[in-house]
Structures are given as structure tokens and as C-alpha cells.
Amino acid sequence: MKHYEEVKKNIGSLDLCVVSKRRTIEQMMPFYEAGERRFAESRAQELLAKVHEMPSDVQWQFIGHLQRNKVRSVLPYVSCIQSLDSAELARVIEKEAARIDKTIDCLLEIRLALQDENKTGMSSEEAQQVMKECAALPHINVCGMMVMGPHTDDEDEIRRIFMQAHDIFLAFQNQYGTEQFHTLSMGMSDDYRIAVSCGSTMVRIGTYLFEEDE
Ligand SMILES: *Cc1c(COP(=O)(O)O)cnc(C)c1O
């Protein structure tokens, strides 16, 4: 758990999501025992296979592209959907959340300029539109945004994108308030230190936490 201790030290009081995709329950439990409760999965099937194997107070985070036909199956178990990427998805989430009488936290997944084309997420304009629509959906609580850094080793480029994300975050906070819009989920194994220096409030780390045991 050396990397874990290092990450905890580097992020201070910021939130950590332990990205547990492709890891076993056995690999995940030491992080639970160390006090972590946020575990993040990117595939519905894998999440569903794990929820009953982990303690019930885990706050599952969904971070992958969520297909509309999977919303019903994952919704009862997740605390936050970090990958809200369309108005259509928001409407399906609202319908299913209303059905089980649950209010679900979501983050707007925002894709920034010059990033890989195949990445999911919305432009900041689309995100503004979805935010407006969600205001009328009582079972969805949009409490921030999620971004991915660019696929590059160029630290200046990563920093540029993360600063841009932080500007967008501040603009949303200006409009909706810091109480409502409190989470900027930004930073993974290779770029979380830069993300933290650019104002991230939550990092999502998988590889770096788990690799030392493999
Ligand atoms: C896999 C994944 C992560 C974690 O990436 P690592 O490089 O393993 O730390 C974070 N966010 C999302 C959306 C992911 O899919």
C-alpha cells in the first residue's frame, strides 16, 4: 500500500475514487479496510458482479459510458453516475430513479477541445444545456463535472486542458452555486498531481494504486 499512502499524502483532503475495474474483490478489500468507500467501475456487468461481494456501505461510482438499457440494472446500487453525457441519458435516469424513488447524484462528463475524438463526453455548451434540463428532473442531482486529461506525456498540454476544465467548473459554480456544484472529478494515475494543482476536488485512480501488488 505504498502507492496508496503516497496518493493520500499528495491529495490531502481531496476525494479519492479507487478505480476498481478489472480488479478482484481480494485486491479491493485492503483499500476498503484502509477506509476507502468510493469505488469506481466503468462497466455495468462488472459492477453488478461486485456489488454483493463488497460491504454494503461502498459508494459505487459509475465512470464509463452508460448505455440507456443498463440504467435500470445499475441504478439501485450506484451513489453517483460520473459519466452523464447526454440529455437522453438524463431522461432515462430520471424515469428509472423516479420508479425506485431514489435521487441520484450525477456529474456532467465534459470533453475538452483537442482531445481524442473517440472519447465520450459533452462540449461545455452541451453540458450547459443538459444542466438546464436536469433542473427540471427532480430525481437527478447534478453536483459537478468529470473530465479526462488528454492522452499525452506533454505536461504543459495536460495542464492547459485541466486549467480549461477548472475555468468551466468555476463558470458552473458561478451560475449554480458552490453548494450545488461542488465536485470537479479530474486526475488519473498518470496525471493526478497536475489535476490537483489545477483545482481538482476528486481524483480517480486505478493502475497506480493496484500495480505494486501485481
Ligand atoms: C480507468 C479509468 C480511470 C483510472 O485510470 P488509471 O490510469 O488506471 O488510474 C479513471 N477514470 C476513468 C473514466 C477511467 O475509465
The ligand as an SDF file (V2000), in Angstrom:
LIG
                    3D

 15 15  0  0  0  0  0  0  0  0999 V2000
   -9.8910    3.6170  -15.9610 C   0  0  0  0  0  0  0  0  0  0  0  0
  -10.3360    4.9690  -15.6170 C   0  0  0  0  0  0  0  0  0  0  0  0
   -9.6730    5.7250  -14.6260 C   0  0  0  0  0  0  0  0  0  0  0  0
   -8.4450    5.2410  -13.9030 C   0  0  0  0  0  0  0  0  0  0  0  0
   -7.3490    5.1900  -14.7550 O   0  0  0  0  0  0  0  0  0  0  0  0
   -5.9050    4.7400  -14.2180 P   0  0  0  0  0  0  0  0  0  0  0  0
   -4.9890    5.2340  -15.2810 O   0  0  0  0  0  0  0  0  0  0  0  0
   -5.9330    3.2550  -14.1020 O   0  0  0  0  0  0  0  0  0  0  0  0
   -5.6730    5.4280  -12.9170 O   0  0  0  0  0  0  0  0  0  0  0  0
  -10.1840    6.9680  -14.3270 C   0  0  0  0  0  0  0  0  0  0  0  0
  -11.2770    7.4630  -14.9500 N   0  0  0  0  0  0  0  0  0  0  0  0
  -11.9320    6.7830  -15.9070 C   0  0  0  0  0  0  0  0  0  0  0  0
  -13.1270    7.3950  -16.5530 C   0  0  0  0  0  0  0  0  0  0  0  0
  -11.4800    5.5180  -16.2670 C   0  0  0  0  0  0  0  0  0  0  0  0
  -12.1310    4.8400  -17.2310 O   0  0  0  0  0  0  0  0  0  0  0  0
  1  2  1  0
  2  3  1  0
  2 14  2  0
  3  4  1  0
  3 10  2  0
  4  5  1  0
  5  6  1  0
  6  7  2  0
  6  8  1  0
  6  9  1  0
 10 11  1  0
 11 12  2  0
 12 13  1  0
 12 14  1  0
 14 15  1  0
M  END
$$$$
